[in-house]
Amino acid sequence: MVAPYRGIAADYRPEELLGTNVHNAGTYPDTAAGRTNTRFLADVEALHRAGIAYDITDERTVEEVGEPTEGGVRIGRCVYRRVWVDPAALLSPAADALLRSWLIDPPVAPAAADGSASEAMEVQPDALAGRRRPAGAGDAISLRWRLIEPPHNALPLECEEATDGEFAAGFRAEALPAEAVTSLRFADDVTTLTVNDHAVSLVQTEEGSRAALGGLLVTGVNRVRFRRPKAGPRPFVWLEGRFRVLSESRFQPGPGGTLKTEGPFVAAPSFAAADERPEVGDLVAAGLPFLRATVRLEARIELPRATRLLRFHAPAMDAARLAIGGDPATAWSWPKRGELRFELARPLAPGPRVLILELAANGYNAYGPHHYYGGDWHVVSPDQIRGVRNFADPLDAPPCTHVSAWHFRPFAPPASLRID
């Protein structure tokens, strides 16, 4: 039995934790993920009642260690000649092909009238095709995205302790217009602040301190000095406003599927007028590498036929929601297996359409650690923020795990759309 681990995770919403018994999952909400889980457990129970021996695996195990062999599919030391894949499981095309000849559907036939279970059904070679549409099905439409409005952007400043308790940072800026509305945001309480030798007043918030910069920025290098009331870890400071953050060196592939650049970065004017906003693909290189807010993009398409399901191909973001014309936006959706899907409440008629996609970037690009030599590592400890080798690093990690390059996860809208 191939359990729908990915299928449940794809539909799971964080708020479901509040209604879940975290000790044994004896109770959980009646949601899409919960109903998938309930259905799978009912199938397991059916096998118990039928007295059929079975093993349970997950999608990733099938993809990584499953292999064809004479008379079945080998996983580890076992060979299986009957395989059942839960309808919600998310498998790669290669895994689909591996299992196709050995599928049964369903794993247990309906119970007899006297309540006894019947024999397992025979292998159905085309069972998988009945449950899943091939990944390439549907009409493909290329997408050309334009920024709707400049997002509220951020540029982290790297600080050094200048004197006891006082820190200094610098950044380069081009001539920024008044609508850039720049400010400095600190993750700490800050008592005094100067920008280019001008004293700046601070506002204390629950998340630290904030200061509006007005017209204090200059073209070229800007100098920031500030003091905290007490010692602590390395301070986190961001320049915020409506501007682009451009790297003076090119982006190139980095470790673990990241992008990397040596910088340095410069705060450059954003796109002010609608006719100046370019078509965008790679949002990291386009000026949004550290984005913490969402960004809204627009694409115009000609829909060839009516549809209720839109499948966006090759997105690179954490989440997105879609609005079509003047309709309200959909709920947030997460990419699954290289696709971002939206099932509409009612069919969308053919003809010209305006798609508005709101993208949420990822926390790694906003908070890092950007200089960690392994890129976006699967676990982050305090020492990885400091760049000190620790238990969470690989065994061959260097004593200092920070490098000069900055690392980012790709952030881009989908390249094409398929309709079903």
N, C-alpha and C positions, 0 to 999 in steps of 0.2 A: 504494500500500500504506500503510495507516494502522498504524504500529507501536505496540505496547502500552507506551509510555513510562510512563504512569500505572499501568498494570496491573502492570508489573514493580516500580515504586517502591512500590506498595501492599503487595506481598508481601515486599519485601526486608527482611532482618533485618541489623542492624549487624554481627553476628559473621561474616556471609558475606564481609566484606572480607578476613578472615584467609586464606581459601582462594582468593582471586581474584588473578590476574595483573594488577596495576594498570597495567602498561605497555600491554598490548594485549588484555586480557580473553581470552587464549588458554585459560585454565583458570578455572573457577569452580565452586562447590559444586553438588551435585545437590539443589537446593531447589525450592520452588514458583516462585520468581522465576527461578532458573536454568533450569528446565524450560520455562518460557514463552519465555525467550530462545532456548533451543535449538530449540524448535519454529518460532519465527519465522525464525531463520536457515536452517532447512531449507526453508521456503517460498521464501525469497529464492533459495536455491541451485536450487530447482526452476525458477524463472523463468530463471535463467542457462542451465540445461540446455536449456530450451525455446526459447532465443533470443528471449525476449520483453523488450522495452524497458519499463522501469518507473521510477517515482520513489517515494521513501519520505518520508512526512510523519508527524507525531505528532498526538495528539488535540487539543492546545491550538491548533495551527496551523489545523486544520480549523475549530475553533469560532470563532477570531478573524478569519480572513481568507477562509475558504471561503464561496462564494456561488453560488446557482443561476444557470445561464445556459442559453441555447438549446443543446441537444445535450450537456449534461454538467454537471459541477461545476467552477467556476473557483477555482483556488488560485494567487494571484500572476498570472503571465502565461500560465499553462497551463490548458487545459480538458481534463478527464478524463471519458470516457464509460464507463470500466470502473474500478470501485473495489473494493478488497478490504480489509476491516477485520479485523484479528486478533481472535480470540474473546476475548482478555484485555484488549483496549483498553477504556478507560472514557470514553465520550462522553456529552455532554449530550443530552437528548431532542431539542433543536433540531438538533444535528449528526446525530443518528440520522435525523431526517426529511429533512435535506438530502441524505444519501447513499443513502437507501433505494432510489430508482429506478435507481441505477447500480451496484448491488452485483453482484459475481460471487462464487460460493462453491462450491468453492475456486478460487484464482486459476489453477491449472494442473490439468488432469485427470490421473488416474493414468497412469504410464508404460505404454507398450505392452509386449507380451511380449518384443519384441526389444530393449527398453531405450530405445527412442526416445520422446521426449516428445510428447504429443498437443497439439491446439489448446486455447486457453483456452476455458473454458465460457462459455455465453451468460449474459446478465444475468438474475439471479433477484430479482425485486422484493421477495419476502418473506423473503429470506435472513437479513436482520437480525432479523426477528421470531423466527426459529427459534433464534437464538443468545442473545437477550436477552429477559428478561421485562420488560414495561413497568414503569416505576418505581412506578406506583400500584397494581400488582397486590398481592393478599393482603389478609387481614383486618386492619383497623386497630384498635388498642387504645390508648386514652388511658392515660397513666402518671401516678401521683401518688407522688412520692418522699419518703421520710422519712430523716433522719439516723439511722444505727445507733448511732454513738458520736461524741463530739466529736473531731475530728482535732487533732493537734499543730500549732498555728498559729504564725504569725510576723508581727511588725510591725517593719519597718525604721525605724531612727532616723536622722534627718538631723543630722549633727554639724557643729559649727563649732570652729575652733581658737581656744581661749580665751587661752592663753599659749603660749610657745615649747614645742612638743611636747605640750601638754595640750589635750584636746578636751572639749567639753561638748555634751550633748544633753538634750532633754526630751520627755516624752510624757504624755498624759493617760490615766488609768485610772479606771474605776468600781470599786466595792468587789468585789474578786475573791476567791472562796472559796479555801480551802486546796488543793483539788484542781486548781486552775489550774496549780500546780507551775511557777512562772515562773523563767526564767533569762535571762541575757544571753549572746549568742554573738558573738564578734568574729572577723572574717576575718584579723586581725593578731595578732601577739604583743603582749600588753598587760602592763605591769609593775605599775601601780597602778590601783585602781578604787574610786570612792565612789558610793554611791546614796543620795540624800537625806542627804548628809553622813555616812553610815556607811561605814567601810572594809569592803570585800568581798574575800574571798580568791578567787584565780583558779586554774584548772586549765589547763595548756598542753596542746594537742592538735596533731595533724598538720595540722589545718585552722585553727589559730589559738588562741584562748583562750575559756574558758567560765566562767561564774560563776552559782551558784545564788543566788536572791534571797530565798528563805524568806519571812518576813513583813515585808520591808523596804518594800514598795510601799504608797503611801498613796492614798486616794481624792482625785482631782484631779491636779495636775501633779506629776510625778516628775522629779528632776534626776539626771543621770548625768555624771560626770567621770572621765576616764581618761587614761593616758599610755602612749605607745609608746616602745620603747627607741631608735628612730631615726626620722628623717623618712621620709616616703613618700607615696603617693597618698592621696586622701581615704579615710578608714576606712569600712568597712562593718560595721554593728552591727545585730543583730536582738534584739528581745524575743521570747522563745519561751515557749510554754505552751498550756494548753487554755483558750482564751478566743476571743471573736469580735473582729474588727477592724471597727468601724463608722465610716463617714464622716459628718461633721456637715453635709455638703452633699450634694445628690442626685447620682446618676450620670446621665450623659446621653451620647448618641452622640459619639464622638471621631473623629479622623482615621484612615483606613485600617481601618475596621471595629472600632476599639477603643471602650472605654467610658472616660469621663473624669469626674473629680470634683476639686473644689478642696480637699477635706478641710476641716479637719484630721481625723485619725483618733483614735479612742479605743479602748482595750482594755476590752471589756465581758465580763461573765460568759458562759460558754458554756451550752449546754443540758445540764443534768445528768441529769434524770430522763427516762425514755423517753416518758412521756406529755406532756412539755413540748417535745419536739423537733418542730418544725413541719414541714409539708410545704415542700420547698425546690424552687426553680426556678433563679433567678439566684444562683449561689453567691458571686459577687463582692459583690453588695449584701447578701447574707445574712450576711457576716462573714468570708469567706475570700479576700480580694483578693490576698494575698501568699503563699498557701499553697505550701509546698515539699513536704509529704508527700502521700500519697494520702488519699482520703476515701471511705467506704463508705456507700452508700444502699440503701434497701429499698423495693420496690414489690410490692403484692399484685394479682394479676390472675386472671381466669377464662379459661383457655385453651379456645377453642371447639372445637378439633380437634387431632389429633396433628400434630406438625411436628418437623423437624430444623433448620430455618433460621429464626433470629430476626433481624429487620432493624429496628434502632432508628433513628428519624427525628430529624434536626436536633440531633445532639449537639454540644457545644462543649467539647472537651477534647483533650488530646494522645493519650491512650491509655486503654483500659479493659479490664477482664476481668470475666467474669460467672460467678456461682455460682447454681444453682437448687436450692432446698431444702438438703439436706445433701450434695449432690454437690460434688466438688472444683471449684475455679475453672478456667475455661478459660485458654488462653494469652492474653497481651495482644494486643489488636487495635487498629487505628488507623482513625479515620473515613475513608471514601472517598466522595467526591462527595456529602456530606451524609448518609451512612448509616454506621451502625456494625453490622457483621454478625458473627454467631456461628453457625457450623455445628456442631451438637452431634454427639457420638460415637454417640448412639443416639436414636431418636425420643422425643419428649416427649409423654406421653399427655395427653389433654384433662382439664380440671378445674382446681381452684384451685391456684395456684403462687405461691411467694415468690421474687422475683428480687432478688439482691444484686449490685449493680454497684459495682465499685471503680474510681474515676476518678483519673487522674493529671493534675494541672494542668500548666501550661506554664512553661518557664523564664523567659519574659519577665515574667510576673506576679511571679515570685520575685526576679529580679535586675534588671529594667529594661533600659535607662534609662527610668524611669517619667516623667521630666519632658521627654523629647525631644519637640519640637514636632510631629514627624510621627508620633508613636505608635510602634508596633512596626515599625521600619524594616527593610528586607530585608538590610541589612548594618550591623554595629556596629563602630566603630573606637574606640580609646581616647579620642579627642577628643569622640566623642559621649557618652561617660560623663562627661566634664568639661563638656560643653555648648559646645564651641568649634567653629566652622564648619571643615570639613575636606573632603578629597577624596571622602569617602563620602556627602556631603550633596548635595541638589539644587543646581543652579546659583544659584537665587534664595534660598538659605537665608540667614537673618539671621546676623550675626556671633555672637550668642549664641543657641544652638539649644535652650536649656532655657526652659520656661515654668513658671508656678506650678501648673498642673493636673497631676494624676497620671493616667497612662494604663494601661489594662489590656486584655488580650484577654478576650473573653467566656468564661465557665466555667460550664457548666450541663449537667445530665443530659439525655438525650433526652426529647422531649415525648410521643412515641408509639411504638408497636411494631407492626410488620407481620409476619405469619407466612405462610410459603409451604409 
